[in-house]
Amino acid sequence: MEAALAWLLLRLLGSLRPDHASSLAGWVCRMVGPLLPVSRVAIRNLTLAMPELDAAARQRIMRGVWENLGRTIGELPHIASLRENTPSGPGFEVVGAEYLHAQAERGGSVLFMSGHIGNWEMLPPAVARHGVPFASFYRAAANPLIDTMIRSLRDRAMGDEPMPLFAKGARGAREALAYVARGGRLGMLVDQKMNDGIEASFFGMPAMTAPALAAMALRYRCPVIPGYVVRLGPARLRVVVEPPLSLPDTGDRQQDTQALVQMVNDRLEGWIRQYPQSWLWLHRRWPKEFYR
């Protein structure tokens, strides 16, 4: 029943124009989301991370978070059909494409880092169209039928170049490590809490952070290219690609890992401060005692 409902929803959204599907799903989530208990987590996160905001600003951002999430869902069936550099309406553009072209020419392993900002589903197909398709980690949906639907949409968005998807967990991490060791390209969303990660600062507070990206980059000395998505309008997106990070190289692997993890967190924080309504504030990013 759950899968049937999801199938009907995706069919409905897919039957609409991309901008209409984006607006419909965004409106529904903006209306319903703030009524859900998890919205209190978003308000608490905003209070912790951006104490300069007043209550009205926090509410406005929280509603924007839900709208962005809804739009991301509404646009999912249309990612494959979005075209680059359209003059108006649905489509996407890439700023910093020269860094992708340079990597395509250089070849070899590369790590792409981002977070749940804007429509993060646009990152893999947009980067692939500039010559550097990459594999990704993913968290499987609890319902295997729904998971199959989502994976099918992602594969369709990649067109003729479907890439491996590594399930989150120990096995997926080993497979991803071997993939990068063979010269593979891997994308990682690195903005969520990892209880068995390492502690680094995020918005001035301690945050357990996954060290896998830093560990792989330092082990193989491969470039780390940051990027994120800015929402310009309904189903209209800008993919921003930044220059590769400068990898620390002090000779102390533990110190270098800590430094690179902090560098990544600082980059994420800068993006989120610039576009706070575009980030997924709905998860408990900081220690448990901050939410009591």
N, C-alpha and C positions, 0 to 999 in steps of 0.2 A: 504493500500500500504506500509506504514511504517513497519507494523508488518510482511508483506510478505517478505520484503527485509531483515529484521532481521532474519526471519526463514531461508531464503536461506543462509545468511551469517553463521549462526550457523550450518546449515547442511554441508556447505562446510568445515568449520573448524573441525567439528566432523568427517568428512570423511578422514581427513588427520591424519598422525601420530602425537602424542602430541607435539613432538619437532618441527615438520614441521609446524604445526598450530601456535605454539608460534612464530617461526621465521618469518613466513609470515605476521602475524598480527603485530608483532613488527616492521618489516621493513616498512609496509604501514604507520603505525602511526609515525614512525621516519621521514618519508619523508613528510607526509602531515601535521602533527601536528604543526611543527614550523611555518608554513605559516598562521596559524589561529590567530586571534586577541588575544585569551586568553593566547597565549604564552608570550605576553608582561607582563601579570600578573606574570607569573613564573619568568621572568627576574627581575621584580621589587621586588618580594619576595626575590630572591637570593641576590639582591643588599642590601636590608634591613637587612636580617638575617646573611649573610656571606660576609661582606664588604671586607674581605681580598682577595676574588676571583677577578681575572681580567675578562675582557669581554669574552675572549676565553673560560675560565673555566665555566662561567655562561652559555654560549651557549652550551657547551658540556654537562653540567648537564641537561639543558632544553631538549636537544634531547634525552638524556637517560631517562628522565621522560616519554616522549612520547613512547619510545620503551618499557619501562616497562609496561605502560598502555596497549599498544597493545598486548604485550605478555600475560598479565593477561586476556584480552578478548579472545585471541586465545586459552588459556589453559582452559577456563571455561567449554567447553563441555567435557573435559577430566579429570576433577578433580576426578570424581568417579572412574576412572580406574587407577589412579596413585597408585603405590605400594610403601610401605615403605622399606627403606634400600636396594634398588636395587644397584648392583655393579657399574652400569654406566647407562647413558641415562636417559630417563624420570623417575621420581620418587621423593620421598621426604624422609627426615630424621628428627628426632626430637631430639634436644639437650635440656636437662633438663627435660626429661620425668619423672624423679623421683618425681618432684613436682606435676605432675598430678597423679601419682600413690598414693602419700601421701594424696592428696585431695580425691581421689576415696575411699580410706580406711576410711578417717575421715568422709566423707559425709557432708550433710548440704549445706547451701547456699554458693555460691562463685561467685565472679565477675572476669571475664577475661578482661583485658584492652589491647588495641592495637591501631594501626593507619593504615592509607592507605599506607603501606610500603610493598615492594615486591609484591607477590601475596597474598593479604589479604584473598582471597576466600579460601585459603588452610587451614586457621586456624580452622574453625569449624570441618571439617571432620578429620583433623589430631589429634586434641585434643580428639574427640569422640572415635577414635581408641585406645586411652589409658584410656578409662573408665569414662570420664567425659564430655559427650556431653552437649552442652549448647545452650540456646535460644539466639536470637540476635535481635537488632534493625535493621531496614532497611528503606531506602527511596524508596518508590514505584516509578517505572517508570511511566512517564506521560501517556504512552499508555498502557492500561490495558492488551492488548494481549501480548505485549512485557514483561510486568511485570509477567504475568503467565509463559512465557517461562523461564525467569530468575529464578523464584521461583521453577519451576520444576527441573531445573538443580541443584539448591542448595539442594533440597530435595533428588535428586538421589545421590548426593555426600555423603549425610549422611547415605545412605544405609537403614538399618532396624531401624534406630533411628532418624526419622525426628523430629525436634524440633520446638517449636513455633517461629514465626517471628513477632515482635511487630513493627507496623508502627510508624515512628517518629511523635511526636506531643503529645498533652496533654493526649489523650485517651490511646495511646500506652504506655506513661510513667506510667499511673495509672495501666495498666494491668501488666507491667513489675514489678512495685513495689509490687503488690500483689503476683506475681509469686515468687519473691525473698523471700518475707515474708513466703511463704509456703515451703521454703527450696530449691527453684529452683536455677539453675546455669544460669548465664547471661553473654554474651560477649558484649563488647561495643568498638566501634572505636571512640576515644575521641580527635581527632586531628583537628577537623574543628571548625570554628567560630560559636558561639551561641550568638546572639545579646542581648538576655535577660539573659545571664549567669552572671558569676562573673569575675572580672578582675584579671588576674594573669600574671606573666611574661613568655614570650616565646621568646627565642633567644634575651633576654634582652630588649624586647619591651612589652608594655601592650597588652594583648590579651583577648578578651571576651571568656570565657571558660565554657562549660557545667558543672554544679556542681552535676549532678544526680548521677554519679558513687560514688563520695565522700559522698554524702548525704546517699545513700543506705548502703555503707560500714560502715559508722559510726553508722547509726541507728540500723543495725542488727549485727554489729561487725563481719562481715564475711570477709574472706580473699580476697585480691585483688591480682591476679596473672598476672604479665605483660608477654607479649610475642609478637613476631613479626616474619616476614618471610624474609629470605635472599634468593635472587635469585643466584643460583649457575651456571645455564645454561638454555638452552631452556627446559622448562617443568621439570626442576630439581630444587628442593626447599629445604631449610633448615628452619624448624620451631624452633625458639629459645624460650624456656620457662625459665623465671627467677623466683627466690624465691619470695614468697609473700611479699608485701610491709609491713613495720611496720606502723600500723595505729596510728596516734596521739591520745592522750587521756588526754587532759589537764583539762577536765571538762567544757570547753567553746566550745559549738558546732560550733559556727560561726568561731572561731579561728581554730578549728580542721579541719573544712571543707576547709577553705582557705589554710591551710598547706598541706592537702592531694591533693587538686587541683594543687598546685604548685609542689608537689612531682611528680605527674603524668606528668605535662608539662615538668619537668626537665628530666624525663626518656625518653619521646618522643624525646626531643631535642637531647639527647645523641645518640639515634638510628639514627636519621636523619643526624646528623653530620658525623656519621660513614658511612652511605650509602645514600648520598644526591641524587643520581640519582634514588633511589628507592621510594622516597616520592612523593606524589601528590602535587606539588608546584603550581597547576593551580587555586587554589581558593584564594580569598582575606581574608587572615587569620587575618590581623591586621586592626586598625581603618581606616575608609574611607579617612581621611585626608592624610594618608600615600601614597595614590595612585593618588594624584592630581599632 
